[in-house]
Amino acid sequence: MYRPGYSLLVEYIDTNSMQVWAYTCTYMTHMCTSRCTQSTYISSIIYSFMELLKITEYNPWWDTGEVRKELCPPYERRMIYKIISSFEVRSVTVLRGPRRTGKSTLLYQSIRYLLSKGIDPEHILFFSFDDEKGTITDLLEEYKNVVLEKPFDKFKKLYVFLDEVHKCKNWSEQVKRYYDLYPNIKFILSGSVSFEIGTKATVNLVGRTIELILNPMSFGEYLSLKGIQVPSFGKPLKQFLLTEARIRPYFNHFLVTGGFPELVNEERKDRIKEYVLSSIVRRAVYGDLIHEGGISDPESMMALVRAIAEMPGILLNHDKLGSDIGRDRRTVSSYISRLEYSMIIRTLGNIRKSGISSSKKLRKGYPVSSALTFTFKGFELEDRDLGRVVEVAVLNEINAEYFWRHRGNEVDFIIGNKGNVAVEVKLGKTRKIFFEQYGKIRDLKKAFVISKQESGSGRAGSVKYQTVPVWALCAGAGVEDLRNE
């Protein structure tokens, strides 16, 4: 049966792939069976065709059987193995991390892996909500009716990748519905802002998720992306020390560029600064937090970002910060929470005497990347400021959640399941080390001093510690108990 709408689309379809034409014919057949007026039919089919064309553009492997090389570079971050291992687990995989750390690339690389294992290309759906509108429900129904042409439960396994999913309104409710109805659909989601991921999804997807945090690249990943040979992650420290003359000279540039993949080969400081401000900080504050987080005063938010970026490890005194940026302490508290959810900063709690918990009143703030400190503070830092920058790199490497501070005694980072591993960053020789004092409230298992380049061992009172060069740690040296995995 001829239906108006065919002639309106023929010329446009002729300029596009046969794959899109096949999907469009399927949709037309579906529409011919429905009862609708001619005008409704025409508008519906044109709209649906445009939406379908958009979807197929995100999924070129339906036509070619492979991911385009420009979307899927050969170098893979270590996180890829965690994503792949999650494919066989009945859960929603949520990958979140700061902007421009390579989340989308990891999703494409995961799709490349599935295709290499013989998964039918049409059984893999990718869509990004970064610049697109719509609902997950409409997307999946279109995919089912036009591409698969069968109900979801007729397939053994389907893979649905949704990038920047937090920008889709009510995303968690929609994912939960399909997750509960169709155990054969594996959802892999990514998001740069964890504001909703940390609140609504906690309720809607409780017990249903595997959460993976993607920090900026480590020094080892930075070197590998530059094509510089480095010992495999986790190899003994001794192997890394043998490479010192070859790889340590790159460490300062790594700190300046902060682990962002697109800055690995950038030497111009003005371009680094503009990239960090425009692609990461302003995009989060003036974009994500205004639209999704309800922020009405982005200038004060930017002032708070600057305060934390310029002094990594700053004690988050809400009254003082409020005075500095012209806001009350409740607003500062709210802004800090939202900046942390947006993954522009991260905070550490002061560990309590017993149990694994921290004081809510005494917290430290760090920028998510050392590049933020150079961007706001300047590229010629004094030794004290450089030490704080190094703390950011160490924090990202060991993934600490706590520090310890009591009556003037302080340890930079506390890790371990029982808070029994103490880590101090000490680039010079003037800072006193308080491992012995911390050991009086905890059964201290191990202690480490992260140095500029020294290695070996030492003592702080009765506590013996191991000294590890910061460049070697961040390059991936395997030191037992020195990372929270």
MARPA-794541 format. One record per residue: z, x, y of N, C-alpha, C in turn; residue in one letter. Coordinates in steps of 0.2 Angstrom, whole numbers, plus 2048, in hexadecimal, padded with zeros to 3 digits. Atoms other than C-alpha are relative to their C-alpha. Layout:
<nodes>
ZXYZXYZXYa ...
</nodes>
This chain:
<nodes>
8008047FA800800800800804806m 8017FC7FA7FB8078118067FD805y 7FA8027FB80A80781E7FF804806r 8017FC7FA80880B830805806800p 7FB7FA80081081C8337FC8067FDg 8047FB8038048268287FC803805y 8057FD7FC7F7828835804804806s 7FD7FD7FB80482D8428038077FEl 7FD7F980280A83C8377FB8047FDl 8057FC8037FA84282F7FE806803v 8027FA7FC7F584E83D806805800e 7FB7FB80080685583E8028037F9y 7FE7FE80780985682B7FB8067FFi 8057FB8027F886082A802807802d 7FF7F97FD7FF86E8348068037FDt 7FA7FD80380F8708297FF8017F8n 8017FE8078128758177FF7FA7FBs 80180580580D86B8088067FE7FDm 7F980280381F86B8028037FA805q 7FE8057FB8238618127FC7F97FFv 80480680281585580E8027FD7FAw 7FD80380681B8527FD8067FC801a 7FA8037FE82C84E8037FF7FA804y 8018057FC8258438107FD7FA7FCt 80380580481A8398048067FC7FBc 7FA80380482A8367F98047FB804t 7FC8057FC83382F8087FC7FA802y 8048067FF82482480C8007FB7FBm 80080480682481D7FB8077FC800t 7F980380083781A7FC8007FA806h 8008057FA83481180D7FC7FA7FFm 8058068018268068078047FA7FCc 7FD8058048327FD7FB8067FC804t 7FB8037FC83E7F98097FD7FA804s 8028067FC83E7E9813801802807r 7FE7FF7F983C7ED8257FA7FE804c 8058017FC8317E98347FB806801t 8057FB7FF8217F3838803805805q 7FE7FC7FB8297FA8488068047FEs 7FA7FC8038397FF83F7FE8057FBt 8027FB8058308078317FD806804y 8037FA7FD82581283D805804803i 7FB7FB7FD8348188478048037FBs 7FC7FD80583E81B8377FD8057FDs 8047FA80483182582E7FF806805i 8017FB7FC82D82F83D807804801i 7FA7FD80083F8338408028047FAy 7FF7FD80684283782E7FC8067FFs 8057FA80183384282D803806804f 7FD7FB7FC83A84C83C8068037FDm 7FA7FD80384B84E8347FE8047F9e 8027FC8068438538237FD806802l 8037F97FF83886082B805805803l 7FA7FC7FE8488678338048037FAk 7FC7FD8068518688227FC8057FDi 8047FB80484287081A7FF807803t 8017FA7FC84187D8288078047FEe 7FA7FC8018538828238008027F8y 8007FE80784E8838107F98027FEn 8077FE80183E88D80F7FF8027F8p 8017FF8078428917FD7FE7FA7FBw 80380580383D8807F87F98017FFw 8077FF80082C8857FB7FE8077FDd 8017F980282C8987F88048037FBt 7FB7FE80583A89A7EC804806802g 7FC7FA7FE8428A87F68037FF807e 7FD8007F984D8AA8067FC805804v 8047FB7FC8438B2814804806802r 7FD7FA8008478C4816804801807k 7FC7FF7FA84C8C38288077FC801e 7F980480085A8B78248048037FBl 7FC7FE8068608C18157FF8087FFc 8007F98018628D48188028027FAp 7FE7FD8068648DF809808802800p 7F97FE8008768E580E8047FA800y 7FB8058018848DA808807802801e 7F97FF7FF8958D980E8047FF7FAr 7FC8018068A38DA8018027F87FFr 7FE8078018A78C78047FB7FD7FCm 8058038048978C37FB8027FF7F9i 7FD8008078A08C67EA8057FA800y 7FB8058018AE8BA7EE7FC7F9801k 8048068008A18AC7F37FD7FF7FAi 8038018078978AF7E38057FE7FBi 7FB8028068A78AE7D88027F9801s 7FE8067FE8AB89E7E17FC7FA7FDs 80580580289B8957DA8027FC7FAf 7FE8038078A38917C98077FD801e 7FA8047FF8B388A7D17FF7F9803v 8018077FE8B58787D38047FF807r 7FD8007F98B98797E67FB800805s 8047FF7FA8B28797F7801807803v 7FF7F97FD8AF88B7FD7FF800807t 8008007F98B388D80F800807803v 8007F97FD8AE89D8188007FF807l 8008007F98B489F829802807803r 7FF7FA7FD8B58AD8357FD800807g 8038007F98B18B28477F9800801p 8078007FE8A08B084F7FD8077FFr 8047FA8008938BD84B8028057FBr 7FE7FB80589B8C483C7FC8007F9t 80580080688D8BF82F8017FB7FBg 7FE8058048938AF8287F97FD7FDk 8078038028818A78287FC8057FCs 8037FB80487A8B78218038007F9t 7FD8008078868B68127FE7FA7FDl 8038068038818A480F7F98017FDl 8077FF80286F8A980E8008057FAy 8007FB8058738B88038037FD7FAq 7FD80480687D8AC7F77FA7FC7FDs 80680480386D8A17F67FB8057FDi 8047FB8038638B17F28028017F9r 7FD7FF80786F8B47E47FF7FA7FBy 80280580486D8A37DD7F97FF7FEl 80880080185A8A37DE7FF8067FBl 8017FB80485B8B47D58027FE7F9s 7FD8028068658AC7C77FC7FA7FDk 80480580385789F7C48027F8802g 7FE8077FE85F8907CD7FA7FD804i 8058047FD8528837D2801800808d 8007FF7F884E8867E58027F9803p 7FF8067FD84F8737E88077FE7FFe 7F98018018618737E1804803805h 7FC7FD7FB86787D7F07FE7FE807i 8018037F9869875801804804805l 7FC7FD7FA86D87E8117FE7FD806f 8018037FA86F877822806803805f 7FC7FE7FB87787D8328017FB806s 7FE8047FA88087383F801803806f 7FF7FC7FA88188184C7FC7FD806d 8048037FB8738798567FD7F97FEd 80280680287086984D8057FA800e 7FC80680087785784D7FF7FD7FAk 80180480687984B83F8068007FCg 7FA8008048858478317FE8037F9t 8017FD80788784F8207FE7FA7FBi 80280680488583D8187F97FF801t 8078017FF87483B8207FC8067FDd 8037FA80386F84D81B8007FF7F8l 80080080787484B8097FC7FA7FDl 80480680286C8398077F9802801e 8077FE7FF85C84080E7FE8057FAe 8017FB80585D84F8027FF7FC7F9y 8018048078608437F37FA7FC7FFk 8068058008538367F77F9803800n 8067FE7FE8458417FD7FE8077FCv 8017FA8038478527F58028007F8v 7FF80180785084F7E57FD7FA7FCl 80380680284A83E7E28047FD7FAe 7FB80380585983A7D6807800803k 7F98007FE86B8367D88038077FEp 7FD7FA8008768457DA8038027F9f 7FD7FF80687F8427C97FB8027FAd 8057FF80586E8457C07FF8087FFk 8017F98008708587C38068047FEf 7FB7FC80287A8657BB804803805k 7FD7FC7FA87E86F7CB7FC800806k 8047FF7F987986E7DD805804805l 7FC7FC7FB87E87A7EB7FE7FE807y 8018027F98808747FD804805804v 7FE7FB7FB88288180A8007FD807f 8008037FA88887A81B803805805l 7FE7FB7FC8898878298037FD807d 7FD8027FA8948858398027F87FFe 7FF80780289A8758318057FC804v 7FB8037FC8A887283D7FD7FC806h 8038047FA89B86C84A7FE7F97FEk 80280780389785D83F8067FB800c 7FA8047FF8A384F8448027FD7F9k 7FD8038068AE8498367FE8037FAn 8037FD8058A785682B8048007F9w 7FC8008068B685781F8017FA7FCs 8008068048B784581B7F97FF7FCe 8078018048A48458168008057FAq 8007FB8058A685580C8057FD7FAv 7FB8038058B584D8037FD7FB7FCk 8038058048AC83E7FE7FB8027FBr 8057FD80589D8477F68048047FBy 7FD7FB8058A98547EE8037FB7FBy 7FD8048058B38467E67FC7FC7FCd 8058048048A483C7E07FC8047FCl 8057FC80489984A7DA8038077FFy 7FD7FA8028A28587D17FB8067FFp 8067FB8018918617CE7FE802807n 8027FD7FA88F8647E1805805802i 7FC7FA7FE8958757E67FF801808k 8008007F98998757F9802807802f 7FE7FA7FD8998868027FF7FF808i 7FF8017F989E884815801806804l 7FE7FA7FC89F8908238027FD807s 7FE8027FA8A788E834803806804g 7FD7FB7FC8AB8998438067FE804s 7FA8027FD8B888E84A8047FC7FAv 7FC8038058C688983E8057FB803s 7FC8057FD8CE87C84A8007FA7FCf 8008058058C886E83F8028027F9e 7FF7FE8068C88788308088017FEi 7F87FF8008DB87B8338047FA800g 7FC8067FF8E08698367FD7FB7FCt 8028058048D585B8307FE8017F9k 8027FE8078CE8648218068017FCa 7FA7FE8048E086981C8027F97FDt 7FE8078038E38568197FA7FE7FCv 8058038048D28518137FE8047FAn 8027FB8068CE8608088068037FDl 7FA7FD8028E08648037FF8017F8v 8017FE8088DF86D7F17F98007FEg 8078008028CC86D7F27FC806802r 8037FA7FD8C887D7FB8028077FDt 7FF7F98008C688F7F97FE803806i 8017FE7F98C889780A7FF808800e 8017F97FF8C08A880D7FF802807l 8007FE7F98C38B181D7FC806801i 8057FA7FE8B58BD824802803806l 7FE7FD7FA8BC8C98307FA804802n 8057FB7FE8B18D583A7FF8057FBp 8017FB8058A98E3830806805800m 7FC7FA8008B48F182A7FC806801s 8037FA7FE8B090382E7FB8027FAf 8047FF8068A990581C7FA7FC800g 80680480089E8F681E7FB802806e 8047FE7FA8988FC82F7FC8067FEy 8047FA80289390D8277FB7FE7FBl 80580280588A9058197FA7FC803s 8068037FC8808FA8257FC805804l 8047FB7FD87B90982E7FC8057FCk 8037FC80587591181E8038067FFg 7FD7FA80188291E81D8047FF7FAi 7FD80080688892280C808801800q 7F880080089B91F8098027FE7F9v 7FD8028068A691E7FA8017F97FFp 7FF8078018A790D7F28077FE802s 7FA8037FE8B59027F88058017FBf 7FB7FF8058C59067F08018067FCg 8007FA8038C19177EA806804803k 7FA7FC7FE8D09247EB7FF803807p 8007FD7F98D492A7FD7FD807800l 8027F98008D093C7F77F8800801k 8088008008BD9377F57FE7FF808q 8028017F98BD931807802806805f 7FE7FA7FC8C694080E7FA805800l 8067FC8018B794A8077FA7FF805l 8068027FC8AB941812802800808t 7FE8007FA8B59438227FC802806e 8057FD7FB8A994E82C7FA7FC801a 8068047FF89B9428288017F9803r 8008077FE8A293182B8057FF806i 7FB8017FB8B19338377FD800807r 8038017F98A69368477FE7F9802p 8038077FF8A09248458067FB802y 7FB8048008B191D8468017FD807f 7FF8037FA8B291B8597FB7FB802n 8058057FF8A291285A8017FA7FDh 7FE8068048A890784D8057FC804f 7FB8047FD8B79028577FD7FD806l 8048027FA8AC9008677FC7F97FEv 8058058028A08F485E8047FB7FCt 7FB8058028AF8EB8557FE7FD7F9g 8018038068A78E88447FB7FA800g 8058058008998DC84A7FA8037FEf 8067FD80388A8DF8407FA801804p 8068007FB87D8DC84E801806805e 7FE7FB7FB8868EA8588008077FDl 7FF7F98048868F884A7FB805803v 8057FB7FE877901852800800808n 8008007F987B8FD864804805804e 7FD7FB7FD87F90B86F8027FF808e 7FF8017F987E9048818077FB801r 7F98048008908FE8867FF7FA804k 8018067FC8898F18937FE7FB7FBd 8038058058808E98848057FD7FCr 7FB80280588F8E98798057FB804i 7FB8057FC89A8E18877FD7F9801k 8038067FF88D8D488A8007FC7FAe 80180380788B8D08788077FD7FEy 7F980280289E8CE8758027FA805v 7FE8067FB8A08C38857FC7FA7FEl 8058068018918B88828007FD7FAs 80180380688F8B68708067FF7FCs 7FA8018048A18B686A8067FD805i 7FB8037FC8AE8B38787FE7FA804v 8028067FC8A58A78847FE7FB7FBr 80380580489C89E8768067FC7FDr 7FB8048038AD89A86E8047FC805a 7FC8037FB8B789687E7FC7FB804v 8038057FC8AA88D8887FC7FB7FCy 8048048048A18868798057FC7FBg 7FD8048068AB8828698077FD803d 7F98037FF8BD8808717FF7FB805l 8018067FC8B687587F7FE7FA7FDi 8038068038AC86A8748057FD7FAh 7FC8028068B786A864807800801e 7F97FF7FF8C886F86B8037FD806g 7FD8047FB8CA86587A802804806g 7FE7FC7FB8CC8738867FD7FE807i 8038037F98CA86E899801806805s 7FF7FB7FB8CF87F8A17FE8077FCd 8027FA8048C488D899801806804p 7FE7FA7FC8C88998A78068037FEe 7F97FE8028DA8998A38008037F8s 8017FE8078D589B8907FD807800m 8037FA7FF8CA8AA895805805802m 7FA7FB7FE8D98B289E8048027FBa 7FC7FF8068E38B088F7FD8057FBl 8047FC8058D68B8884800808803v 8007F97FD8D58C7890807803800r 7F97FD8018E88C98908018037F9a 7FF7FD8078E88CB87D7FC8057FEi 8057FB8018D88D587C802807803a 7FF7F97FC8DE8E28898078037FDe 7FA7FD8028EF8E48808017FE7F8m 7FF8028078ED8E286D8078017FDp 7F98008028FE8DF8658057FE805g 7FC8027FB9058D78748057FA7FEi 7FB8068029158CC8727FE7FA804l 8028077FD9108BA8758067FD804l 7FB8037FC91D8B68827FC7FA804n 8038067FD9178A4887801800808h 7FE8017F99208A48987FD805804d 8047FA7FC9198B589E7F97FF800k 8078018009088B18987FE7FA804l 8018067FC9098A08A0800802808g 7FF7FE7F990E8A88B17FA804802s 8067FC7FF8FF8B58AF7FA7FC801d 8068038008F28A88AC8017F9804i 7FF8067FC8FA89A8B78007F97FCg 7FF8068048FE88E8A98077FF7FDr 7F980080390E8878A18008027F9d 7FF7FD80691588E8917FD7FB7FAr 80380580591087E8877F88017FFr 8077FF8008FE88088C7FE8077FDt 8017F98038FF8938888008007F8v 7FF80080790588F8777FA7FC7FCs 8068048038F78828747FA805800s 8067FB8008EA88F87A8008057FBy 8007FB8058F089C86F7FE7FD7F9i 8028038068EF8908607F97FF7FFs 8078028018DE88B8647FB807800r 8047FA8018D889D8678008037F9l 7FF7FD8078DF8A28567FB7FC7FBe 8048048048D689384E7F8802801y 8077FF7FF8C68988577FE8077FEs 8017F98038C88AA84F7FE805806m 8017FB7FB8C88B3860806804800i 7FA7FC8018DA8B985D8037FF7FAi 7FB8028068E68BA84F807802802r 7F97FF7FE8F98BA8508038027F9t 7FC7FE8069068C28458077FD802l 7F98037FF9188BB8438058067FEg 7FA7FC8019288C58438037FE7FAn 7FE80280692D8C58318087FF800i 7F880180193F8BE82D8038047FBr 7FC7FB80494D8C78247FF7FE7F9k 80180280794A8BD8147FA7FB800s 80680480193B8B480D7FA802803g 8067FE7FD9298B58127FF7FB805i 8018057FA92A8AC823801804806s 7FF7FC7FA92A8B18358027FB805s 7FE8047FB9318AC8457FB7FD804s 8058037FC92789F84F800802807k 7FF7FF7F992E8A585F7FD807802k 8027F97FE9298B885E7FA8027FCl 8067FF8039178BB85A7FC805804r 8057FB7FD90A8C985E7F97FD800k 8078028008F88C68637FC805800g 8057FB8008E98D085F7F97FD801y 8078028008D78CE8637FD8007F9p 8038008068CC8CA8547FC8067FEv 8047FA8008C28DA857802805805s 7FF7FA7FB8C58EB85F7FB7FF806s 8058017FB8B58E78698027FC806a 7FD8047FB8BE8DA873804804805l 7FC7FC7FC8CA8E787A7FC805804t 8057FC7FC8BC8F387F7FC7FC805f 8038057FC8B38E48878047FE806t 7FC8027FA8C18DF892804805803f 7FC7FA7FE8CB8EF8947FC806803k 8057FA7FE8BC8FB8967FF8057FBg 8027FC8068B590888B803807801f 7FC7FA8008BF9178918077FE800e 7F98028018D091488A805806800l 7FB7FB8018E091E88B8028007F9e 7FE7FF8078E892487B8047FA7FEd 7FC8058028F591687C7FC7F97FEr 8048068018E890887D7FB8027FAd 8047FF8068DD9118708047FF7F9l 7FC8018068EC9108648007F87FEg 8008078018ED8FD8677F97FE7FDr 8068028038DA8FC8638008017F9v 7FF7FE8078DD9058538047FB7FCv 7FC8058048EA8F884E7FC7FA7FEe 8048058028DD8EB84F7FC8017FAv 8047FE8068D28F48428048007FAa 7FB8008068E18F78378027F97FEv 7FE8078028E68E58387FB7FC7FCl 8068038038D58DF8337FF8037F9n 8017FD8068D58EB8258057FE7FBe 7FA8018058E68E881D8027F9800i 7FF8088008E68D58228087FE800n 7F98027FF8F88D58278017FA803a 7FE8077FD9018C582C807801804e 7F98007FD9128CC832801807803y 7FD7FA7FD91A8DA83D8087FF7FFf 7F880080092D8DE83E802803807w 7FD7FD7FA9378E084E8077FD801r 7F98028009498E0850804805805h 7FC7FB7FB9548E785F7FD806801r 8047FA7FE9478F38647FD8047FAg 8037FD8069428F88527FA7FC7FFn 8078048029308F484D7FC8047FBe 8057FE8049248F68407F97FC801v 8068037FE9128F28437FE7FA7FCd 80280580590D8E98338048007FAf 7FC8018079168E28247FB7FC7FCi 80480380590C8DD8158038007F9i 7FD80080790F8DA8028027F97FFg 7FE8078029138CA7F98087FE802n 7F98017FF9268CD7FD801803807k 7FE7FC7FA9248D680E8038067FFg 7FD7FA8019288E68067FC806801n 8047FA7FF91A8F180C800801808v 8007FF7F991C8F881E7FA805802a 8067FC7FE90D8FF828801802808v 8007FE7F890E9098397FA804802e 8067FD7FD8FF90E843803805805v 7FD7FB7FC90491F84B7FA806801k 8057FB7FE8F6929853802807803l 7FD7FA7FD90193585C8078027FCg 7FA7FE80391293D8598067FE803k 7FA8017FC91D9358658047F97FEt 7FD80680292092485D8058017FAr 7FB8008059309228537FE7FB7FAk 80280480592E91A8428067FD7FDi 7FA80480293A90C83C8007FD7F9f 80080280793790B82A8077FF7FDf 7F980080294990F8268047FA802e 7FD8067FD94F9018317FE7F97FDq 8038068049438F48298038007F9y 7FE8008079488FA8188077FD7FFg 7F980380095A8F481C8007F97FFk 8018078019548E281C7FC7FE7FAi 8058028069478E380E8008067FBr 8007FB8059458EC7FE7F9803800d 8077FD7FE9378F78047FD8047FAl 8037FD80692B8FB7F77FC807802k 8047FB7FD91F9068017FF800807k 8017FF7F991C90D8127FA804802a 8067FD7FE90C91381B800802807f 8027FF7F990891C82B7F9801800v 8087FF7FF8F691A8317FF805806i 8007FA7FB8F292A83A7F9800803s 8077FF7FE8E39308447FC8047FBk 8047FD8058DD93C8378058047FBq 7FC7FD8058EC94382E8017FC7F9e 7FE8048068F093F81C8058047FCs 7FA7FD8048FF9438108057FC800g 7FA80480191093D810806803805s 7FB7FE7FB92093E81B8067FB7FFg 7FA80480193193681D8037FD807r 7FD8037FA93992A82A8077FF7FDa 7F980080394C92D8268008007F9g 80080080794E9288147FA7FE7FDs 80680380393D9208127FA805800v 8067FB80192E92A80B7FA7FB802k 8068047FE91D9248127FA8057FEy 8077FD80190B92880F7FC800806q 8048007FA90092D81D7F88007FEt 8078018018EE92781D7FC800806v 8058007FA8E092B82A7FD7F9801p 8028077FF8DB91B8327F87FF7FFv 8078008018C891F8317FF7FF7F8w 8018008078CA92181E8027F97FDa 7FE8078028D491181C7FB7FB801l 8058057FD8C79078267FA8017FCc 8067FF8048B990F81C8017FD7F9a 8008038068C090880C8048037FBg 7FC7FC8058CC9158048057FB7FCa 7FC8048048D590E7F6807803800g 7F97FE7FF8E890F7FA8047FA7FDv 7FC8068038F39057EE8057FD805e 7FB8047FC8FD8F77F77FF800807d 8018007F88F58FA8087FC7FB802l 8048067FD8EB8EA8098037FA7FDr 7FF8078028EF8D88087F97FD7FDn 8068028038E18D27FC8007F8801e 
</nodes>
